[in-house]
Amino acid sequence: MMMGYSSESDIDYEPPQYKRKKLSDPQICIVSEFSDARSNGYDIVIAPKSSSSSSSSSSSPNTMTIRPAFRLKTGWDSYDTFAFCGLGSTLYLFDDEPSTSAYRLDLSPHLLASGLPTVELGIDDLTHVSCMRHPKRLNQAIPTPDGTKILVFSKLIKFDRDTGLTGCNDFELYDPSTDTWLLLPGIQDDCFDGLTRIMDYAFVDDTTFFIQMDRRPSRKSNRAIFCLNLDTIARGWRRLDNYFGARSIHMRRSFGRFHVIEETLCVTPHHIYDLRRRRDEESLVVGPWAPDFRVSAAVSVWLVDGNKVGGKYTFCTLTAGIRRRTREPKLVMALHHCDVARYREHGELSNSILPGERFDIFPLGHSKCREFDPVLFFTISN
């Protein structure tokens, strides 16, 4: 067992330092699931949010060869899969069904440090936190907008075929400051039977969690949109016919997590568009492209930072894949700067969403990679 980490569940709990602090040189954490010739597991990469060069642009990417800060190995015969979430400088891991285990990992020793060797971890090297009350199917984790709690939920929900009700065990809220779980209401609706998948999800304001369920070929269930307000949990989930006038979140295919900026702009991994408009030509393409990939993973989008007072936000699109010739993994991160105030004044996406830096990141230490999929991106602080 490595120094600084413990698998003992009976130790005194020490609340992590999850509150965000301002760094002079902000950094980001990227967690990617991998499979190569030697092992399976997760790479945890810590990288700068911007380069020292001020002349970089999306057309001339910064190339970065980097050694992962941590490598969590799960083994060939292991089915351990996790939902990840980051708060401050702490990474949280939530085990998938049938387990209810949860863990945390302190990233602070690797902040603002370079050249350190990769720390290889096993499950026993992680610090236990309180277990979830119930296991989750294809679990996902998302931080609350205030950065103090984590919502963990099943992406695959089982409805009773006769009653249309769920088992009410699919949504839980974790509070790291007290190491406690709050069981949230289940969805109660008769438009589903059997297993149904959550296709898209987001916090659309400071307290409202939005999900869009798998569409069925029936008129009744095409509008499978639900919202839960964390300030009024007792009221349960509300089923909506539309969201800000849109019949459904306008996506050509499901992307999982997306972002809504000031109830105006919807940001997906490939497009950004005004929720009040519906035509395809009014969306702006933002996704990166990596033509040298042998196998390419799905693209994801993450909000890096934002300022509601000034109406300015930065988000990044992130994709990963395996290079054709070398079979080494590669991450492509492209930053975009969004000026919501300018958009509201002029109404032109092309002049309000500007490209920023692009990074081509090559994680070291893999041999003949078969899979490399990013599962988490977040801005970290010490």
BALOBA-1460 file (C-alpha; in Angstrom, 3 decimals):
// residues 382
<rec num="1" residu="m" x="0.000" y="0.000" z="0.000"/>
<rec num="2" residu="m" x="1.287" y="3.443" z="-0.906"/>
<rec num="3" residu="m" x="2.049" y="6.117" z="1.639"/>
<rec num="4" residu="g" x="-0.752" y="8.640" z="1.993"/>
<rec num="5" residu="y" x="-3.631" y="6.389" z="0.936"/>
<rec num="6" residu="s" x="-5.598" y="3.917" z="2.989"/>
<rec num="7" residu="s" x="-8.186" y="1.257" z="2.267"/>
<rec num="8" residu="e" x="-9.358" y="1.049" z="5.852"/>
<rec num="9" residu="s" x="-13.028" y="1.983" z="6.211"/>
<rec num="10" residu="d" x="-12.923" y="2.504" z="9.996"/>
<rec num="11" residu="i" x="-10.484" y="5.432" z="10.040"/>
<rec num="12" residu="d" x="-11.593" y="8.859" z="11.243"/>
<rec num="13" residu="y" x="-13.074" y="10.807" z="8.373"/>
<rec num="14" residu="e" x="-11.312" y="14.051" z="7.446"/>
<rec num="15" residu="p" x="-13.298" y="16.366" z="5.171"/>
<rec num="16" residu="p" x="-11.358" y="17.172" z="1.978"/>
<rec num="17" residu="q" x="-10.490" y="20.738" z="1.024"/>
<rec num="18" residu="y" x="-13.058" y="20.915" z="-1.765"/>
<rec num="19" residu="k" x="-13.620" y="24.678" z="-1.860"/>
<rec num="20" residu="r" x="-12.236" y="26.302" z="-4.971"/>
<rec num="21" residu="k" x="-9.304" y="28.704" z="-4.668"/>
<rec num="22" residu="k" x="-7.732" y="30.960" z="-7.256"/>
<rec num="23" residu="l" x="-4.442" y="29.721" z="-8.689"/>
<rec num="24" residu="s" x="-1.961" y="31.959" z="-10.449"/>
<rec num="25" residu="d" x="-1.463" y="29.142" z="-12.974"/>
<rec num="26" residu="p" x="-4.717" y="27.133" z="-13.189"/>
<rec num="27" residu="q" x="-4.466" y="23.499" z="-14.185"/>
<rec num="28" residu="i" x="-6.875" y="20.930" z="-15.512"/>
<rec num="29" residu="c" x="-7.339" y="17.229" z="-14.825"/>
<rec num="30" residu="i" x="-8.291" y="14.768" z="-17.554"/>
<rec num="31" residu="v" x="-9.301" y="11.211" z="-16.629"/>
<rec num="32" residu="s" x="-9.281" y="8.686" z="-19.478"/>
<rec num="33" residu="e" x="-10.175" y="5.000" z="-19.510"/>
<rec num="34" residu="f" x="-7.616" y="2.894" z="-21.370"/>
<rec num="35" residu="s" x="-6.868" y="-0.623" z="-22.508"/>
<rec num="36" residu="d" x="-3.441" y="-1.544" z="-23.892"/>
<rec num="37" residu="a" x="-1.170" y="-4.553" z="-24.313"/>
<rec num="38" residu="r" x="-0.236" y="-4.568" z="-20.625"/>
<rec num="39" residu="s" x="-3.293" y="-3.584" z="-18.596"/>
<rec num="40" residu="n" x="-6.658" y="-1.872" z="-18.266"/>
<rec num="41" residu="g" x="-7.412" y="1.133" z="-16.121"/>
<rec num="42" residu="y" x="-7.542" y="4.916" z="-15.967"/>
<rec num="43" residu="d" x="-4.965" y="7.600" z="-16.752"/>
<rec num="44" residu="i" x="-5.176" y="10.749" z="-14.612"/>
<rec num="45" residu="v" x="-3.394" y="13.576" z="-16.443"/>
<rec num="46" residu="i" x="-2.721" y="17.011" z="-14.918"/>
<rec num="47" residu="a" x="-1.911" y="19.724" z="-17.454"/>
<rec num="48" residu="p" x="-1.803" y="23.546" z="-17.640"/>
<rec num="49" residu="k" x="-4.963" y="25.284" z="-18.791"/>
<rec num="50" residu="s" x="-2.977" y="27.557" z="-21.105"/>
<rec num="51" residu="s" x="0.491" y="27.669" z="-22.585"/>
<rec num="52" residu="s" x="3.186" y="30.249" z="-22.012"/>
<rec num="53" residu="s" x="2.954" y="31.235" z="-25.654"/>
<rec num="54" residu="s" x="0.555" y="34.045" z="-26.419"/>
<rec num="55" residu="s" x="0.685" y="33.458" z="-30.178"/>
<rec num="56" residu="s" x="-0.994" y="30.063" z="-30.170"/>
<rec num="57" residu="s" x="-4.339" y="29.603" z="-31.857"/>
<rec num="58" residu="s" x="-6.706" y="26.793" z="-32.747"/>
<rec num="59" residu="s" x="-4.942" y="26.499" z="-36.158"/>
<rec num="60" residu="s" x="-1.483" y="25.988" z="-34.594"/>
<rec num="61" residu="p" x="-1.890" y="23.590" z="-31.667"/>
<rec num="62" residu="n" x="0.443" y="23.292" z="-28.718"/>
<rec num="63" residu="t" x="1.967" y="19.813" z="-28.628"/>
<rec num="64" residu="m" x="2.405" y="18.395" z="-25.156"/>
<rec num="65" residu="t" x="3.993" y="15.052" z="-24.268"/>
<rec num="66" residu="i" x="3.059" y="14.373" z="-20.687"/>
<rec num="67" residu="r" x="3.456" y="11.655" z="-18.110"/>
<rec num="68" residu="p" x="0.160" y="10.896" z="-16.279"/>
<rec num="69" residu="a" x="0.201" y="11.919" z="-12.633"/>
<rec num="70" residu="f" x="-1.595" y="8.712" z="-11.652"/>
<rec num="71" residu="r" x="-2.468" y="5.439" z="-13.338"/>
<rec num="72" residu="l" x="-5.242" y="3.428" z="-11.705"/>
<rec num="73" residu="k" x="-5.015" y="-0.183" z="-12.869"/>
<rec num="74" residu="t" x="-8.077" y="-2.407" z="-12.718"/>
<rec num="75" residu="g" x="-6.578" y="-5.611" z="-14.197"/>
<rec num="76" residu="w" x="-7.596" y="-7.846" z="-17.086"/>
<rec num="77" residu="d" x="-10.060" y="-9.915" z="-15.087"/>
<rec num="78" residu="s" x="-11.633" y="-6.914" z="-13.352"/>
<rec num="79" residu="y" x="-14.976" y="-5.332" z="-14.187"/>
<rec num="80" residu="d" x="-14.330" y="-2.266" z="-12.020"/>
<rec num="81" residu="t" x="-15.751" y="0.803" z="-13.738"/>
<rec num="82" residu="f" x="-16.239" y="4.151" z="-12.067"/>
<rec num="83" residu="a" x="-18.041" y="7.433" z="-12.359"/>
<rec num="84" residu="f" x="-15.570" y="10.261" z="-11.694"/>
<rec num="85" residu="c" x="-16.117" y="13.766" z="-10.357"/>
<rec num="86" residu="g" x="-13.670" y="16.482" z="-9.330"/>
<rec num="87" residu="l" x="-14.105" y="19.156" z="-6.654"/>
<rec num="88" residu="g" x="-11.201" y="21.485" z="-5.899"/>
<rec num="89" residu="s" x="-8.099" y="19.287" z="-5.873"/>
<rec num="90" residu="t" x="-9.925" y="16.079" z="-4.928"/>
<rec num="91" residu="l" x="-10.991" y="13.381" z="-7.367"/>
<rec num="92" residu="y" x="-13.985" y="11.226" z="-6.382"/>
<rec num="93" residu="l" x="-14.729" y="7.752" z="-7.738"/>
<rec num="94" residu="f" x="-18.071" y="5.939" z="-7.496"/>
<rec num="95" residu="d" x="-18.237" y="2.223" z="-8.234"/>
<rec num="96" residu="d" x="-20.763" y="0.747" z="-10.655"/>
<rec num="97" residu="e" x="-23.420" y="-1.911" z="-9.981"/>
<rec num="98" residu="p" x="-23.438" y="-4.176" z="-7.965"/>
<rec num="99" residu="s" x="-21.039" y="-2.249" z="-5.696"/>
<rec num="100" residu="t" x="-21.907" y="0.855" z="-3.673"/>
<rec num="101" residu="s" x="-18.279" y="1.735" z="-2.866"/>
<rec num="102" residu="a" x="-16.975" y="5.292" z="-3.188"/>
<rec num="103" residu="y" x="-13.442" y="6.672" z="-2.940"/>
<rec num="104" residu="r" x="-11.422" y="9.867" z="-3.118"/>
<rec num="105" residu="l" x="-7.920" y="10.718" z="-4.309"/>
<rec num="106" residu="d" x="-5.965" y="13.850" z="-3.354"/>
<rec num="107" residu="l" x="-4.355" y="15.427" z="-6.424"/>
<rec num="108" residu="s" x="-2.623" y="18.298" z="-4.621"/>
<rec num="109" residu="p" x="0.880" y="16.703" z="-4.448"/>
<rec num="110" residu="h" x="1.001" y="16.868" z="-8.254"/>
<rec num="111" residu="l" x="-0.280" y="20.421" z="-8.716"/>
<rec num="112" residu="l" x="2.176" y="22.839" z="-10.326"/>
<rec num="113" residu="a" x="4.767" y="20.041" z="-10.385"/>
<rec num="114" residu="s" x="6.435" y="18.647" z="-13.483"/>
<rec num="115" residu="g" x="8.700" y="15.739" z="-14.227"/>
<rec num="116" residu="l" x="7.359" y="13.533" z="-11.435"/>
<rec num="117" residu="p" x="7.034" y="9.816" z="-12.230"/>
<rec num="118" residu="t" x="3.587" y="8.314" z="-12.697"/>
<rec num="119" residu="v" x="2.156" y="6.962" z="-9.441"/>
<rec num="120" residu="e" x="0.597" y="3.563" z="-10.102"/>
<rec num="121" residu="l" x="-2.435" y="2.813" z="-7.959"/>
<rec num="122" residu="g" x="-4.724" y="-0.089" z="-7.228"/>
<rec num="123" residu="i" x="-8.182" y="0.096" z="-5.711"/>
<rec num="124" residu="d" x="-6.707" y="-0.547" z="-2.247"/>
<rec num="125" residu="d" x="-4.594" y="2.611" z="-2.539"/>
<rec num="126" residu="l" x="-7.658" y="4.881" z="-2.698"/>
<rec num="127" residu="t" x="-9.235" y="6.474" z="0.367"/>
<rec num="128" residu="h" x="-12.705" y="5.155" z="1.175"/>
<rec num="129" residu="v" x="-15.613" y="7.530" z="1.725"/>
<rec num="130" residu="s" x="-19.148" y="6.598" z="2.753"/>
<rec num="131" residu="c" x="-20.814" y="4.096" z="0.453"/>
<rec num="132" residu="m" x="-23.803" y="4.981" z="-1.672"/>
<rec num="133" residu="r" x="-27.083" y="3.744" z="-0.257"/>
<rec num="134" residu="h" x="-27.918" y="1.832" z="-3.433"/>
<rec num="135" residu="p" x="-25.935" y="0.601" z="-6.463"/>
<rec num="136" residu="k" x="-26.303" y="2.437" z="-9.781"/>
<rec num="137" residu="r" x="-26.611" y="1.116" z="-13.351"/>
<rec num="138" residu="l" x="-24.089" y="2.779" z="-15.694"/>
<rec num="139" residu="n" x="-23.530" y="5.375" z="-13.007"/>
<rec num="140" residu="q" x="-22.704" y="9.004" z="-13.768"/>
<rec num="141" residu="a" x="-21.541" y="11.815" z="-11.473"/>
<rec num="142" residu="i" x="-21.882" y="15.581" z="-11.853"/>
<rec num="143" residu="p" x="-20.975" y="18.410" z="-9.436"/>
<rec num="144" residu="t" x="-23.627" y="20.853" z="-8.308"/>
<rec num="145" residu="p" x="-23.105" y="24.352" z="-9.781"/>
<rec num="146" residu="d" x="-21.902" y="25.738" z="-6.430"/>
<rec num="147" residu="g" x="-19.105" y="23.146" z="-6.377"/>
<rec num="148" residu="t" x="-19.959" y="21.690" z="-2.959"/>
<rec num="149" residu="k" x="-21.872" y="18.451" z="-3.671"/>
<rec num="150" residu="i" x="-21.986" y="15.633" z="-6.211"/>
<rec num="151" residu="l" x="-25.089" y="14.149" z="-7.829"/>
<rec num="152" residu="v" x="-24.599" y="10.445" z="-8.633"/>
<rec num="153" residu="f" x="-27.238" y="8.715" z="-10.746"/>
<rec num="154" residu="s" x="-28.040" y="5.695" z="-12.892"/>
<rec num="155" residu="k" x="-27.872" y="6.326" z="-16.611"/>
<rec num="156" residu="l" x="-29.946" y="3.185" z="-17.161"/>
<rec num="157" residu="i" x="-33.216" y="3.275" z="-15.203"/>
<rec num="158" residu="k" x="-35.584" y="0.363" z="-14.679"/>
<rec num="159" residu="f" x="-39.302" y="1.139" z="-14.735"/>
<rec num="160" residu="d" x="-41.965" y="-1.258" z="-13.499"/>
<rec num="161" residu="r" x="-43.892" y="-2.554" z="-16.524"/>
<rec num="162" residu="d" x="-47.213" y="-2.436" z="-14.672"/>
<rec num="163" residu="t" x="-47.010" y="0.799" z="-12.675"/>
<rec num="164" residu="g" x="-44.472" y="2.847" z="-14.665"/>
<rec num="165" residu="l" x="-42.623" y="3.611" z="-11.418"/>
<rec num="166" residu="t" x="-38.936" y="3.295" z="-10.620"/>
<rec num="167" residu="g" x="-37.414" y="1.821" z="-7.494"/>
<rec num="168" residu="c" x="-36.507" y="5.333" z="-6.280"/>
<rec num="169" residu="n" x="-32.860" y="4.325" z="-5.850"/>
<rec num="170" residu="d" x="-31.374" y="5.896" z="-8.977"/>
<rec num="171" residu="f" x="-30.434" y="9.391" z="-7.751"/>
<rec num="172" residu="e" x="-28.323" y="10.334" z="-4.708"/>
<rec num="173" residu="l" x="-26.590" y="13.522" z="-3.571"/>
<rec num="174" residu="y" x="-23.182" y="13.256" z="-1.870"/>
<rec num="175" residu="d" x="-21.885" y="15.977" z="0.481"/>
<rec num="176" residu="p" x="-18.069" y="15.672" z="0.877"/>
<rec num="177" residu="s" x="-17.992" y="18.138" z="3.787"/>
<rec num="178" residu="t" x="-20.043" y="15.744" z="5.959"/>
<rec num="179" residu="d" x="-19.379" y="12.477" z="4.078"/>
<rec num="180" residu="t" x="-23.136" y="11.824" z="3.859"/>
<rec num="181" residu="w" x="-25.608" y="10.784" z="1.171"/>
<rec num="182" residu="l" x="-29.121" y="12.100" z="0.498"/>
<rec num="183" residu="l" x="-31.471" y="9.816" z="-1.427"/>
<rec num="184" residu="l" x="-33.351" y="11.812" z="-4.073"/>
<rec num="185" residu="p" x="-36.833" y="11.033" z="-5.462"/>
<rec num="186" residu="g" x="-37.234" y="8.621" z="-8.349"/>
<rec num="187" residu="i" x="-39.044" y="9.386" z="-11.601"/>
<rec num="188" residu="q" x="-42.693" y="8.378" z="-11.612"/>
<rec num="189" residu="d" x="-44.177" y="8.368" z="-15.094"/>
<rec num="190" residu="d" x="-46.243" y="5.887" z="-17.088"/>
<rec num="191" residu="c" x="-44.627" y="6.586" z="-20.479"/>
<rec num="192" residu="f" x="-41.862" y="4.015" z="-19.917"/>
<rec num="193" residu="d" x="-41.656" y="0.320" z="-19.202"/>
<rec num="194" residu="g" x="-38.594" y="-1.798" z="-18.597"/>
<rec num="195" residu="l" x="-35.100" y="-0.322" z="-18.939"/>
<rec num="196" residu="t" x="-34.774" y="3.250" z="-20.237"/>
<rec num="197" residu="r" x="-31.575" y="5.212" z="-20.797"/>
<rec num="198" residu="i" x="-30.825" y="8.821" z="-19.873"/>
<rec num="199" residu="m" x="-29.419" y="10.249" z="-23.094"/>
<rec num="200" residu="d" x="-28.531" y="13.837" z="-22.142"/>
<rec num="201" residu="y" x="-28.170" y="15.667" z="-18.831"/>
<rec num="202" residu="a" x="-27.043" y="18.960" z="-17.291"/>
<rec num="203" residu="f" x="-27.577" y="21.464" z="-14.530"/>
<rec num="204" residu="v" x="-29.431" y="24.135" z="-16.499"/>
<rec num="205" residu="d" x="-29.292" y="26.714" z="-13.689"/>
<rec num="206" residu="d" x="-27.948" y="26.898" z="-10.131"/>
<rec num="207" residu="t" x="-30.358" y="24.287" z="-8.740"/>
<rec num="208" residu="t" x="-32.224" y="22.545" z="-11.597"/>
<rec num="209" residu="f" x="-31.007" y="19.183" z="-12.908"/>
<rec num="210" residu="f" x="-32.264" y="18.346" z="-16.398"/>
<rec num="211" residu="i" x="-32.411" y="14.944" z="-18.111"/>
<rec num="212" residu="q" x="-33.661" y="13.845" z="-21.508"/>
<rec num="213" residu="m" x="-34.717" y="10.205" z="-21.681"/>
<rec num="214" residu="d" x="-34.413" y="7.777" z="-24.568"/>
<rec num="215" residu="r" x="-37.076" y="8.529" z="-27.167"/>
<rec num="216" residu="r" x="-39.491" y="5.722" z="-28.002"/>
<rec num="217" residu="p" x="-41.399" y="5.368" z="-31.307"/>
<rec num="218" residu="s" x="-44.604" y="6.558" z="-29.727"/>
<rec num="219" residu="r" x="-46.184" y="9.973" z="-29.738"/>
<rec num="220" residu="k" x="-46.594" y="9.964" z="-25.992"/>
<rec num="221" residu="s" x="-42.996" y="9.330" z="-25.005"/>
<rec num="222" residu="n" x="-41.214" y="11.543" z="-27.555"/>
<rec num="223" residu="r" x="-41.226" y="14.389" z="-25.029"/>
<rec num="224" residu="a" x="-39.295" y="12.598" z="-22.306"/>
<rec num="225" residu="i" x="-37.883" y="15.658" z="-20.545"/>
<rec num="226" residu="f" x="-37.671" y="15.831" z="-16.738"/>
<rec num="227" residu="c" x="-36.312" y="18.365" z="-14.222"/>
<rec num="228" residu="l" x="-35.549" y="18.153" z="-10.494"/>
<rec num="229" residu="n" x="-34.974" y="21.304" z="-8.424"/>
<rec num="230" residu="l" x="-32.589" y="20.661" z="-5.525"/>
<rec num="231" residu="d" x="-34.165" y="23.527" z="-3.563"/>
<rec num="232" residu="t" x="-37.580" y="21.823" z="-3.707"/>
<rec num="233" residu="i" x="-36.647" y="18.141" z="-3.669"/>
<rec num="234" residu="a" x="-39.891" y="17.110" z="-1.949"/>
<rec num="235" residu="r" x="-41.853" y="18.128" z="-5.052"/>
<rec num="236" residu="g" x="-40.045" y="15.460" z="-7.061"/>
<rec num="237" residu="w" x="-39.431" y="15.386" z="-10.784"/>
<rec num="238" residu="r" x="-41.422" y="17.535" z="-13.205"/>
<rec num="239" residu="r" x="-42.147" y="16.268" z="-16.686"/>
<rec num="240" residu="l" x="-41.910" y="19.001" z="-19.333"/>
<rec num="241" residu="d" x="-43.271" y="19.260" z="-22.860"/>
<rec num="242" residu="n" x="-40.480" y="21.626" z="-23.844"/>
<rec num="243" residu="y" x="-37.454" y="23.410" z="-22.471"/>
<rec num="244" residu="f" x="-37.235" y="27.171" z="-23.036"/>
<rec num="245" residu="g" x="-39.463" y="26.762" z="-26.063"/>
<rec num="246" residu="a" x="-37.478" y="23.912" z="-27.617"/>
<rec num="247" residu="r" x="-39.366" y="20.656" z="-28.106"/>
<rec num="248" residu="s" x="-36.213" y="18.836" z="-27.073"/>
<rec num="249" residu="i" x="-32.574" y="19.730" z="-26.694"/>
<rec num="250" residu="h" x="-31.472" y="20.134" z="-30.301"/>
<rec num="251" residu="m" x="-28.842" y="17.408" z="-30.801"/>
<rec num="252" residu="r" x="-28.166" y="15.319" z="-33.866"/>
<rec num="253" residu="r" x="-27.192" y="12.491" z="-31.539"/>
<rec num="254" residu="s" x="-26.786" y="11.987" z="-27.830"/>
<rec num="255" residu="f" x="-23.680" y="13.440" z="-26.192"/>
<rec num="256" residu="g" x="-24.415" y="12.744" z="-22.539"/>
<rec num="257" residu="r" x="-23.460" y="15.824" z="-20.579"/>
<rec num="258" residu="f" x="-23.981" y="19.270" z="-22.089"/>
<rec num="259" residu="h" x="-24.052" y="22.844" z="-20.748"/>
<rec num="260" residu="v" x="-26.565" y="25.682" z="-20.719"/>
<rec num="261" residu="i" x="-25.127" y="29.188" z="-20.367"/>
<rec num="262" residu="e" x="-27.391" y="31.751" z="-18.719"/>
<rec num="263" residu="e" x="-30.544" y="29.999" z="-19.976"/>
<rec num="264" residu="t" x="-29.680" y="31.217" z="-23.466"/>
<rec num="265" residu="l" x="-27.009" y="29.134" z="-25.199"/>
<rec num="266" residu="c" x="-26.807" y="25.341" z="-25.283"/>
<rec num="267" residu="v" x="-23.275" y="23.993" z="-25.680"/>
<rec num="268" residu="t" x="-22.815" y="20.432" z="-26.993"/>
<rec num="269" residu="p" x="-19.538" y="18.795" z="-28.075"/>
<rec num="270" residu="h" x="-20.180" y="19.658" z="-31.739"/>
<rec num="271" residu="h" x="-22.507" y="22.670" z="-31.776"/>
<rec num="272" residu="i" x="-23.535" y="25.727" z="-29.811"/>
<rec num="273" residu="y" x="-26.937" y="27.252" z="-30.467"/>
<rec num="274" residu="d" x="-29.611" y="29.543" z="-29.066"/>
<rec num="275" residu="l" x="-32.319" y="27.601" z="-27.238"/>
<rec num="276" residu="r" x="-34.938" y="30.034" z="-28.512"/>
<rec num="277" residu="r" x="-34.150" y="29.191" z="-32.144"/>
<rec num="278" residu="r" x="-34.718" y="25.867" z="-33.861"/>
<rec num="279" residu="r" x="-33.122" y="25.823" z="-37.286"/>
<rec num="280" residu="d" x="-29.843" y="23.999" z="-37.928"/>
<rec num="281" residu="e" x="-28.301" y="26.950" z="-39.757"/>
<rec num="282" residu="e" x="-28.451" y="28.986" z="-36.566"/>
<rec num="283" residu="s" x="-25.984" y="26.717" z="-34.776"/>
<rec num="284" residu="l" x="-22.209" y="27.097" z="-34.740"/>
<rec num="285" residu="v" x="-19.868" y="24.135" z="-35.219"/>
<rec num="286" residu="v" x="-17.194" y="24.012" z="-32.506"/>
<rec num="287" residu="g" x="-15.982" y="20.395" z="-32.300"/>
<rec num="288" residu="p" x="-12.292" y="19.510" z="-32.944"/>
<rec num="289" residu="w" x="-11.165" y="17.159" z="-35.677"/>
<rec num="290" residu="a" x="-8.252" y="14.739" z="-35.509"/>
<rec num="291" residu="p" x="-7.690" y="13.057" z="-38.912"/>
<rec num="292" residu="d" x="-4.737" y="10.934" z="-37.760"/>
<rec num="293" residu="f" x="-6.835" y="8.874" z="-35.341"/>
<rec num="294" residu="r" x="-7.062" y="5.136" z="-35.957"/>
<rec num="295" residu="v" x="-9.862" y="4.794" z="-33.434"/>
<rec num="296" residu="s" x="-11.651" y="7.928" z="-32.261"/>
<rec num="297" residu="a" x="-13.683" y="8.265" z="-29.082"/>
<rec num="298" residu="a" x="-16.810" y="10.348" z="-28.660"/>
<rec num="299" residu="v" x="-16.250" y="14.068" z="-28.258"/>
<rec num="300" residu="s" x="-17.210" y="15.726" z="-24.959"/>
<rec num="301" residu="v" x="-17.624" y="19.341" z="-23.876"/>
<rec num="302" residu="w" x="-16.701" y="20.872" z="-20.514"/>
<rec num="303" residu="l" x="-17.127" y="24.321" z="-18.994"/>
<rec num="304" residu="v" x="-13.708" y="25.595" z="-17.875"/>
<rec num="305" residu="d" x="-14.733" y="28.807" z="-16.118"/>
<rec num="306" residu="g" x="-17.315" y="31.562" z="-16.312"/>
<rec num="307" residu="n" x="-18.267" y="35.008" z="-15.059"/>
<rec num="308" residu="k" x="-21.976" y="35.750" z="-14.846"/>
<rec num="309" residu="v" x="-21.309" y="39.403" z="-14.054"/>
<rec num="310" residu="g" x="-19.305" y="39.975" z="-17.222"/>
<rec num="311" residu="g" x="-21.143" y="37.378" z="-19.288"/>
<rec num="312" residu="k" x="-17.901" y="35.735" z="-20.431"/>
<rec num="313" residu="y" x="-17.263" y="31.976" z="-20.352"/>
<rec num="314" residu="t" x="-14.596" y="29.543" z="-21.489"/>
<rec num="315" residu="f" x="-15.415" y="25.984" z="-22.469"/>
<rec num="316" residu="c" x="-13.407" y="23.247" z="-24.145"/>
<rec num="317" residu="t" x="-14.161" y="20.426" z="-26.516"/>
<rec num="318" residu="l" x="-12.204" y="17.269" z="-25.801"/>
<rec num="319" residu="t" x="-11.720" y="14.200" z="-27.937"/>
<rec num="320" residu="a" x="-9.313" y="11.291" z="-27.775"/>
<rec num="321" residu="g" x="-8.206" y="8.493" z="-29.986"/>
<rec num="322" residu="i" x="-5.416" y="6.156" z="-31.025"/>
<rec num="323" residu="r" x="-2.963" y="7.270" z="-33.707"/>
<rec num="324" residu="r" x="-2.941" y="5.170" z="-36.862"/>
<rec num="325" residu="r" x="0.774" y="4.458" z="-37.185"/>
<rec num="326" residu="t" x="2.061" y="4.311" z="-33.613"/>
<rec num="327" residu="r" x="-1.112" y="3.152" z="-31.797"/>
<rec num="328" residu="e" x="-0.324" y="5.659" z="-29.058"/>
<rec num="329" residu="p" x="-3.152" y="7.595" z="-27.370"/>
<rec num="330" residu="k" x="-3.732" y="11.250" z="-28.130"/>
<rec num="331" residu="l" x="-5.976" y="13.886" z="-26.545"/>
<rec num="332" residu="v" x="-7.161" y="16.916" z="-28.510"/>
<rec num="333" residu="m" x="-8.358" y="19.831" z="-26.352"/>
<rec num="334" residu="a" x="-9.692" y="23.007" z="-27.973"/>
<rec num="335" residu="l" x="-10.652" y="26.073" z="-25.928"/>
<rec num="336" residu="h" x="-13.486" y="28.414" z="-26.946"/>
<rec num="337" residu="h" x="-14.363" y="31.808" z="-25.471"/>
<rec num="338" residu="c" x="-18.025" y="32.768" z="-25.256"/>
<rec num="339" residu="d" x="-19.244" y="36.352" z="-24.764"/>
<rec num="340" residu="v" x="-22.933" y="36.031" z="-23.879"/>
<rec num="341" residu="a" x="-23.359" y="39.775" z="-23.384"/>
<rec num="342" residu="r" x="-22.056" y="40.432" z="-26.887"/>
<rec num="343" residu="y" x="-24.335" y="37.743" z="-28.323"/>
<rec num="344" residu="r" x="-27.399" y="39.244" z="-26.673"/>
<rec num="345" residu="e" x="-26.487" y="42.621" z="-28.134"/>
<rec num="346" residu="h" x="-25.674" y="41.540" z="-31.698"/>
<rec num="347" residu="g" x="-27.299" y="38.091" z="-32.044"/>
<rec num="348" residu="e" x="-24.420" y="36.588" z="-34.039"/>
<rec num="349" residu="l" x="-22.837" y="33.368" z="-32.779"/>
<rec num="350" residu="s" x="-19.823" y="33.597" z="-35.100"/>
<rec num="351" residu="n" x="-18.784" y="36.929" z="-33.554"/>
<rec num="352" residu="s" x="-19.561" y="35.899" z="-29.977"/>
<rec num="353" residu="i" x="-17.823" y="32.492" z="-29.826"/>
<rec num="354" residu="l" x="-14.099" y="32.835" z="-30.501"/>
<rec num="355" residu="p" x="-11.548" y="29.995" z="-30.769"/>
<rec num="356" residu="g" x="-8.754" y="29.899" z="-28.221"/>
<rec num="357" residu="e" x="-5.770" y="27.643" z="-27.756"/>
<rec num="358" residu="r" x="-5.674" y="24.053" z="-28.934"/>
<rec num="359" residu="f" x="-3.602" y="21.355" z="-27.254"/>
<rec num="360" residu="d" x="-2.497" y="17.997" z="-28.667"/>
<rec num="361" residu="i" x="-1.633" y="15.940" z="-25.575"/>
<rec num="362" residu="f" x="0.257" y="12.640" z="-25.768"/>
<rec num="363" residu="p" x="0.080" y="10.606" z="-22.501"/>
<rec num="364" residu="l" x="3.205" y="8.460" z="-22.049"/>
<rec num="365" residu="g" x="3.527" y="4.879" z="-20.873"/>
<rec num="366" residu="h" x="1.270" y="2.881" z="-23.212"/>
<rec num="367" residu="s" x="2.094" y="-0.022" z="-25.516"/>
<rec num="368" residu="k" x="-0.209" y="-0.854" z="-28.450"/>
<rec num="369" residu="c" x="-3.232" y="0.966" z="-27.092"/>
<rec num="370" residu="r" x="-6.636" y="-0.476" z="-28.049"/>
<rec num="371" residu="e" x="-8.966" y="1.951" z="-26.269"/>
<rec num="372" residu="f" x="-8.533" y="5.438" z="-24.851"/>
<rec num="373" residu="d" x="-11.704" y="7.294" z="-23.853"/>
<rec num="374" residu="p" x="-11.851" y="10.532" z="-21.800"/>
<rec num="375" residu="v" x="-14.411" y="10.303" z="-18.993"/>
<rec num="376" residu="l" x="-13.768" y="13.492" z="-16.975"/>
<rec num="377" residu="f" x="-12.349" y="16.996" z="-17.387"/>
<rec num="378" residu="f" x="-12.266" y="19.629" z="-14.650"/>
<rec num="379" residu="t" x="-10.299" y="22.665" z="-13.486"/>
<rec num="380" residu="i" x="-8.369" y="21.868" z="-10.306"/>
<rec num="381" residu="s" x="-6.954" y="24.034" z="-7.537"/>
<rec num="382" residu="n" x="-4.871" y="23.544" z="-4.403"/>
